[in-house]
Amino acid sequence: MTLPIGVEAVSFRYPDGTQALEDVDLLVERGERLAIIGQNGSGKSTLVRQFNGLLRPTSGRVLIDDVDAAAEVAFGPRNLGMTATELERAVYAALESVGLTDQADTNPYDLGYSRRKLLALASILAMRTPIVVLDEPTTGQDARGVARIQQIVAELAEAGRTIVTISHDMRFVAESFERVIVMRAGQIILDGTPAEVFAEAAWPALATTYLEPPLPARVGANAGVGATPTEAVLVASLAALGNASAIDAPNVDTPNADGRNG
């Protein structure tokens, strides 16, 4: 069973006085795919650390399935009461998901950066937790690695698990997540679907966080076809525009060889 995440009027101040979160309210539904974006220092990581109890709110509260997040710190270890056979299967399945079965006996420190990121993801998948948090999962990945991570997100979503990511990869966010929140100075300033958050009307707000919409969104706006956060949506919108133009075009007679209209 997946669990909802409730953030109620949460503020957080670090010991040095830095105000990282300011009166944040957020509900992440069971099985939702949520991306959190914003410039460095906007509060993204601090917010996610409230989810697993690594940080406690200065004020407000965070609930996981209506239970205080701090009580859930040991959820993973408690939930790992697997037999040796079950654990072996879980580990193999996780390594297979990230394409590292051939590296099962390799020391993690002997792996390159991108593969270490995948290994860290595998360690999360093996725990089979109902909520999966991914921190910049596409960093250092080539196109094949990104595609693999997108496939993992799709499989987790199909299994009904809640997925939260922090990312600066706008293409990955637009293609793989159904909801996007934008943070600035410890507050949520935009919350919606990729089509809404990356629509031209939201660009001024994005600019205040030094973020740019993905390329398809910019091309779609210039072409006048509306919100097109992904390449697939852009192509479909342009095709629809072309078909509409063909239908609306007047019929013009073509002259015959003798110069008369046919």
C-alpha positions in Angstrom: 0.0 0.0 0.0 1.3 3.4 -0.9 1.1 6.2 1.6 0.1 9.9 1.3 2.4 12.6 2.4 1.0 15.6 4.2 2.9 18.8 4.9 1.0 21.3 7.1 2.3 24.8 7.6 5.9 23.6 7.8 8.7 26.1 8.5 12.3 25.1 9.1 15.3 27.2 10.2 18.8 25.8 10.3 21.0 26.4 13.4 22.9 29.2 11.6 19.7 31.1 11.2 19.0 30.3 7.5 15.2 30.1 6.9 15.0 27.2 4.5 11.2 26.6 4.5 8.4 29.1 5.2 4.9 28.0 6.0 4.8 25.2 3.3 1.6 23.3 2.7 1.6 20.2 0.4 -0.4 17.0 0.0 1.2 14.2 -2.1 -1.5 11.6 -2.9 -0.9 7.9 -2.9 0.8 6.7 -6.1 1.4 10.3 -7.3 4.5 11.2 -9.4 5.8 14.6 -8.1 8.8 16.6 -9.3 10.2 19.4 -7.1 12.2 22.0 -9.0 13.9 25.3 -8.2 17.3 26.9 -8.0 19.9 25.8 -5.5 19.0 26.9 -2.0 15.2 27.1 -2.7 14.4 24.6 -0.1 13.9 21.4 -2.2 16.2 19.1 -0.3 15.2 20.5 3.0 11.6 19.8 2.2 12.2 16.2 1.2 14.3 15.6 4.3 11.2 16.4 6.3 9.4 13.5 4.6 11.8 10.8 6.1 12.3 12.5 9.4 16.0 13.4 8.8 15.0 17.0 9.7 12.2 18.0 12.0 10.1 21.1 11.3 10.7 24.2 13.3 7.0 24.6 13.2 4.1 22.8 11.5 4.1 19.0 10.9 4.7 16.3 8.3 2.5 13.3 8.2 3.1 10.0 6.4 -0.2 8.1 6.2 -1.4 10.3 9.1 1.7 9.3 11.2 4.3 11.8 12.2 7.3 11.4 9.8 9.8 11.1 12.7 8.2 7.9 13.7 8.7 6.5 10.3 12.5 6.8 10.2 12.9 3.1 10.9 10.1 2.1 8.4 12.5 0.7 5.9 14.6 -1.5 8.3 11.4 -2.6 10.0 9.8 -3.5 6.7 12.8 -5.5 5.5 11.8 -8.6 7.4 12.6 -10.8 4.4 13.9 -14.3 4.2 17.3 -14.8 2.7 15.7 -16.0 -0.5 13.3 -13.0 -0.7 16.2 -10.6 0.0 18.3 -12.2 -2.8 15.4 -11.9 -5.2 14.8 -8.3 -4.2 18.4 -7.4 -4.7 18.7 -9.1 -8.1 15.5 -7.5 -9.3 16.7 -4.1 -8.3 20.1 -4.6 -10.0 18.3 -5.8 -13.1 16.1 -2.7 -13.1 19.1 -0.4 -13.2 21.2 -2.7 -15.6 23.9 -3.6 -13.1 23.5 -7.4 -12.7 26.9 -7.9 -14.3 28.4 -5.7 -11.5 26.8 -7.5 -8.6 30.2 -8.5 -7.1 32.0 -5.2 -7.9 33.1 -2.9 -5.1 30.9 0.2 -5.3 33.9 2.5 -5.2 35.2 0.8 -8.4 32.1 2.0 -10.3 32.0 5.3 -12.2 29.9 8.2 -11.0 26.9 7.4 -13.2 26.9 3.7 -12.2 27.2 4.6 -8.5 24.1 6.7 -8.9 22.3 3.7 -10.4 23.6 1.5 -7.6 22.2 3.9 -5.0 18.8 3.8 -6.9 19.0 0.0 -6.8 19.5 0.0 -3.0 16.3 2.0 -2.7 14.3 -0.2 -5.0 15.4 -3.3 -3.1 13.7 -2.0 0.0 10.4 -2.0 -1.8 9.3 1.1 0.1 5.9 2.5 -0.8 7.4 6.0 -1.3 10.5 6.5 -3.4 12.5 9.7 -3.3 15.0 10.4 -6.1 17.5 13.2 -5.7 18.8 14.4 -9.1 18.7 10.8 -10.6 19.7 11.8 -14.1 22.8 13.7 -13.2 25.8 12.2 -14.9 23.7 9.8 -17.0 23.9 9.5 -20.8 20.8 9.1 -22.9 20.7 5.4 -22.2 20.9 5.9 -18.5 18.2 8.6 -18.5 15.9 6.3 -20.5 16.5 3.5 -18.0 15.6 5.8 -15.1 12.5 6.9 -16.9 11.5 3.3 -17.4 12.0 2.7 -13.6 9.8 5.7 -12.8 7.1 4.3 -15.1 7.3 0.8 -13.6 7.1 2.2 -10.0 4.1 4.3 -11.0 2.5 1.2 -12.6 3.0 -0.6 -9.3 1.2 2.2 -7.5 4.2 3.6 -5.6 4.6 7.2 -4.8 7.6 8.9 -6.4 9.1 12.2 -5.5 12.1 13.6 -7.4 14.3 16.7 -7.0 15.7 17.6 -10.4 17.2 20.3 -12.6 16.5 18.2 -15.7 13.4 19.9 -17.1 13.0 17.4 -19.9 13.0 14.4 -17.5 10.5 16.2 -15.2 8.1 17.0 -18.1 8.2 13.6 -19.6 8.1 11.4 -16.4 6.0 13.3 -13.8 2.4 14.2 -13.6 2.8 17.0 -11.1 5.5 19.7 -10.7 6.0 22.1 -7.9 8.4 25.1 -8.2 10.1 26.4 -5.0 11.7 29.7 -4.3 13.1 31.0 -1.0 11.5 28.2 1.0 8.0 28.5 -0.5 6.0 26.8 -3.3 5.3 29.4 -6.0 3.9 27.1 -8.7 2.0 23.8 -8.5 0.4 22.0 -11.4 0.8 19.6 -14.3 3.9 20.0 -16.6 1.6 21.7 -19.2 0.6 24.3 -16.6 3.9 24.9 -14.9 5.8 25.1 -18.2 3.1 27.1 -20.0 4.1 30.6 -21.3 2.0 32.3 -18.7 4.2 30.7 -16.0 7.6 31.7 -17.5 7.9 35.0 -15.5 7.6 32.9 -12.3 10.1 30.3 -13.6 12.5 33.1 -14.4 12.6 34.3 -10.8 14.0 30.8 -9.9 16.5 30.9 -12.8 14.8 28.0 -14.5 13.8 27.7 -18.2 11.0 25.6 -19.6 12.0 22.6 -21.7 12.7 23.3 -25.4 9.4 21.8 -26.7 7.5 24.3 -24.5 9.3 27.2 -26.0 8.9 26.0 -29.5 5.2 25.4 -29.0 4.7 28.9 -27.6 6.5 30.4 -30.6 4.4 28.3 -32.9 1.2 29.4 -31.2 0.0 25.8 -30.4 -0.3 26.3 -26.7 1.3 24.4 -23.9 3.7 21.7 -25.2 5.9 20.5 -22.4 7.2 17.4 -24.2 8.4 16.5 -27.7 5.4 14.1 -28.1 2.9 16.8 -27.2 4.6 19.3 -29.5 4.6 16.9 -32.5 1.0 16.1 -31.9 0.0 19.7 -31.6 1.9 20.7 -34.7 0.4 17.8 -36.6 -3.1 18.9 -35.5 -2.4 22.5 -36.5 -1.2 21.2 -40.0 -4.3 19.1 -40.4 -6.6 22.0 -39.4 -4.8 24.3 -41.9 -5.3 21.7 -44.7 -9.0 21.4 -43.9 -9.5 25.2 -43.7 -7.5 25.9 -47.0 -9.8 26.9 -49.9 -10.1 24.6 -52.9 -8.2 26.1 -55.8 -8.7 24.7 -59.3 -5.5 23.7 -61.1 -5.1 24.8 -64.7 -5.1 22.1 -67.3 -2.5 21.9 -70.0 -4.7 24.1 -72.3 -4.8 26.8 -69.6 -8.3 26.2 -68.6 -9.2 25.4 -65.0 -10.0 21.8 -64.3 
